[in-house]
Each structure stands twice: as C-alpha cells, then as structure tokens.
C-alpha cells in the first residue's frame, strides 16, 4: 500500500550476494499458509500497525531519542510481529523460512488464537531516521541475538522491529518503556540510519547498477504524468 502508489509501479526483491534483483508486482508471498479466516485475523493487526506507522511518521523530531504515542495497544503490536515471524517460520525454504524452534507454535497461538502472551514474547519498534526523508524498504525476518537474548528482527517501511522470543529479560538494548507488551502508551526509539544494518544494506544494494536502472525507468514512466 505504501510502495505501490501508481498502478504501474513494481517492487524489487533483492537477495544479498545475488547480482540481479527480481521484479515483482506484488512482493513475495506464500499463498499456501493461511485460510481466509486466519488471513483476516492477521490483516487486522497489520492494518492497525499500518495506521500507527503513519501516525508516528507525522510526529516532529523533537529533541531526545524517543517518540511517545498515547493510546497504543501494545498487545496488538506483539500479535502483529508474532504473525509476521510465524509466517516466515512455516513458509517454504525457497520463500525464506526461518528456524525459531519451539517458538513457532508459541507465535501461532499468540497471533492466531488471541491466547495470552507469555513473558518470553515481547516487541520493540524503532523509527529509522533517514537524512533524505522517508525511504520505504523492507527486510524479511531473520533470527538474531541482542545482548544474549534471542529475537526475530525485520524491517517494514523504515521501522526496525525486534520480536523477543526468549525467557530472559531484554537487557539494556533499548529503554524499558520501548518494550510494548501490555502497554497502553507507546515509546518508539529514533535510530540514525547510518548505524542500522538494514538501512546501510539498503543503501548499498540501491546503489548497484541494476537497481539504479530500474528506478530510473520507473521515474521516466512517471514523468509524463
């Protein structure tokens, strides 16, 4: 919804280490994971987060490293991130399957059944601040460790998301109020793009000739309109 503003626009799917990107009209997806009812459940979480991200982007960058938003449903944010990670835990290997062990079933329960969220599952969301304005790039989920704690990290439209899947507390990676399970007021860290792996990787890939040529053609297509 954010990337495809015009009907003719396309996505680029880029895998690090592969010389040429794949052009896609829809982005990558696996049609064999969800029935319609379950797709609607996750869709409600995704629509909520889509609107929340728009709201956060409208906030002026005041001094300090946190953006505060009132009236946030922290549990819905956990269920949203759990749904994204769960889909990647059960997809086909060629679609980017990740291994999160027994947490695959835990995230299924959290995201699809509305069951209680265990202490081991929490989420924090950070706003990646780009010097040249918003850049809408995405990175598929991947397992990671932060301060010895297991997380699934992914990136959506310039927001970096860490989903904790570990019984240990999250440590001092970000302030305590940035972890959102059970919260009604959200705190979202602001992180400079030059220090974020997803942002620097995007800049590196976007500078390659096939990618520059693709976006050049897209601009040429738009200019007559």
RAWO-V247195 format. One line per field, one symbol per residue. ss: DSSP state (H for helix, E for strand, - for the rest). psi: psi as a letter, one per 40 degrees, with the letter a starting at -180 (. if undefined). A space follows every 10 residues. Layout:
ss->???
psi->???
This chain:
ss->---------- EEE------- -EEE------ -----HHHHH HHHHHHHHHH HHHHHHH--- -----EEEE- ---HHHHHHH HHHHHHHHHH --HHH----- --HHHHHHHH HHH------- EEEEEEEEE- -------EEE EEEEEE--EE EEEEEE--EE EEEEE----- -----HHH-- -----EEEEE EEHHH-HHHH HHHHHH--HH HHHHHHHHHH HHH--
psi->dddgdideii ihhhhhehdh ihhideihih eediiddddd dddddddddd dddddddehi giiieihhhi fhgddddddd ddddddddee iideefhihe beeddddddd ddeeiihide hiiihihhhi dfahhgiihi iiiihhfehh ihiihhfehh hhhhgheiie afdiideehe heiehihhih hhdeehdddd ddddddeidd dddddddddd dddd.
